Each structure stands twice: as C-alpha cells, then as structure tokens.
Amino acid sequence: MELVITGQLLASVRKEIRRSVVAPMGGAAAATMPAGSWLLVSLDKSSLPFGIGLAVTLSALLLMTGWR
C-alpha cells in the first residue's frame, strides 16, 4: 500500500528531489539493510526493545544538540 501512495506522490514532487541528498541515504540504507535484518533475526527477543529504544534515544539526543 505504501508503494502505491509513494508512486502517486512522486509525480508531483519529482522536480524538487535533490538527488545529491537522496542517493547517499538510499545507498547507505541498501548497504546496511542485510546487517539490520540479520541482527533482528539473530539477537535475543527480550533485548531488542531495549536496543531499539537506546538507538532512538541517542539519535534524538544527537539531533537536539544540533548535529546533522
């Protein structure tokens, strides 16, 4: 469902996309997705919520300091 919505929106914002920003993020996501999937499958299920919460908290703190 998300793919259909994104496809519809893409036509209207296509000219505003900055490929110099989107391409590195897409490449990094594609390169790290296998490692993330492996971690989700292999780590202990009770430690996953703690680890995800820690990653979100650290990311929020970094953004609050102005780091980009």
trRosetta pair geometry for C-beta under 8 A, 3 or more apart (Angstrom, degrees):
i j d omega theta_ij theta_ji phi_ij phi_ji
1 4 5.9 -53 -157 31 36 110
1 5 6.7 31 150 -13 67 106
2 5 5.8 -57 -149 40 36 109
2 6 6.0 35 155 -19 69 109
3 6 5.8 -55 -143 39 28 111
3 7 6.3 33 156 -22 63 107
4 7 5.7 -55 -150 35 28 114
4 8 6.6 27 154 -18 63 105
5 8 5.8 -56 -152 35 32 110
5 9 6.4 22 155 -12 66 110
6 9 5.9 -61 -145 42 31 106
6 10 6.1 45 155 -38 66 104
7 10 5.6 -44 -145 18 29 120
7 11 7.8 35 160 -23 55 93
8 11 6.8 -52 -172 17 33 107
9 12 6.1 -67 -163 40 47 104
9 13 6.2 5 156 9 81 115
10 13 6.5 -80 -140 53 29 87
10 14 5.9 59 162 -71 69 89
11 14 6.1 -21 -146 -24 23 118
13 16 5.0 -65 -169 46 75 112
13 17 6.4 93 133 -48 88 86
14 17 6.1 -40 -158 1 34 115
17 22 6.0 -17 -177 -15 101 150
18 21 4.4 46 98 16 110 110
18 22 6.4 145 82 -11 59 93
19 22 5.6 -62 -129 48 36 103
19 23 5.3 41 173 -30 74 111
20 23 6.7 -33 -120 28 18 111
20 24 7.8 13 170 -7 46 104
21 24 7.2 -70 -166 36 26 98
21 25 6.8 12 153 -7 63 116
22 25 5.9 -68 -152 44 34 108
22 26 5.9 31 157 -20 72 112
23 26 5.8 -58 -142 39 27 110
23 27 6.2 28 159 -19 64 109
24 27 5.6 -55 -143 39 32 113
24 28 6.2 31 158 -18 66 106
25 28 5.8 -54 -145 38 30 109
25 29 6.3 31 154 -19 64 107
26 29 5.7 -54 -145 37 31 111
26 30 6.2 28 156 -17 65 107
27 30 5.8 -56 -145 38 29 109
27 31 6.2 25 157 -18 65 110
28 31 5.8 -57 -143 38 29 109
28 32 6.1 6 165 -2 66 114
29 32 6.5 -69 -139 47 24 94
29 33 6.1 44 160 -49 63 102
30 33 6.0 -36 -143 4 26 119
32 35 5.4 -58 -162 43 61 112
32 36 5.8 61 143 -23 84 106
33 36 5.7 -58 -143 40 32 111
33 37 6.2 33 160 -20 67 106
34 37 5.7 -55 -145 37 30 111
34 38 6.3 32 156 -21 65 106
35 38 5.7 -54 -148 36 31 113
35 39 6.4 32 153 -20 64 105
36 39 5.7 -52 -147 34 32 111
36 40 6.5 33 155 -19 65 104
37 40 5.8 -53 -149 35 32 112
37 41 6.5 23 156 -13 65 108
38 41 6.0 -63 -150 40 30 106
38 42 5.8 3 164 -1 69 120
39 42 6.3 -70 -131 48 25 95
39 43 5.5 18 178 -20 68 117
40 43 6.9 -44 -118 31 16 103
40 48 7.1 66 -132 -125 64 132
43 47 6.0 -103 164 75 110 109
43 48 5.8 129 101 -74 121 88
43 51 7.3 -40 161 13 160 158
44 47 4.5 65 76 13 103 107
44 48 7.2 -155 92 -27 53 81
45 48 5.8 -35 -151 5 37 120
46 49 7.7 -51 -174 24 35 98
46 50 8.0 23 141 -1 60 112
47 50 5.5 -61 -161 44 53 114
47 51 5.8 52 147 -23 81 109
48 51 5.8 -60 -143 40 30 109
48 52 6.1 26 163 -16 68 108
49 52 5.9 -56 -141 40 30 108
49 53 6.0 31 159 -19 65 110
50 53 5.8 -58 -146 39 26 111
50 54 6.2 29 155 -21 63 108
51 54 5.6 -53 -146 35 30 113
51 55 6.4 29 155 -18 64 105
52 55 5.8 -53 -148 36 32 111
52 56 6.4 30 154 -17 65 106
53 56 5.8 -55 -146 38 31 110
53 57 6.2 31 156 -19 65 108
54 57 5.8 -55 -144 37 29 111
54 58 6.3 26 158 -16 64 108
55 58 5.9 -55 -144 39 28 108
55 59 6.3 29 156 -18 63 109
56 59 5.8 -57 -147 38 29 111
56 60 6.3 29 155 -19 65 107
57 60 5.8 -56 -148 37 29 110
57 61 6.4 29 154 -18 64 106
58 61 5.7 -53 -146 36 32 111
58 62 6.4 34 154 -19 64 104
59 62 5.7 -54 -149 35 32 112
59 63 6.4 29 154 -16 65 107
60 63 5.7 -56 -147 39 32 110
60 64 6.3 35 153 -23 65 106
61 64 5.6 -53 -146 34 32 113
61 65 6.7 30 155 -19 63 103
62 65 6.0 -58 -155 33 32 109
62 67 4.6 -64 178 59 86 128
63 66 7.8 70 180 -59 34 13
63 67 6.8 -92 -85 60 30 77
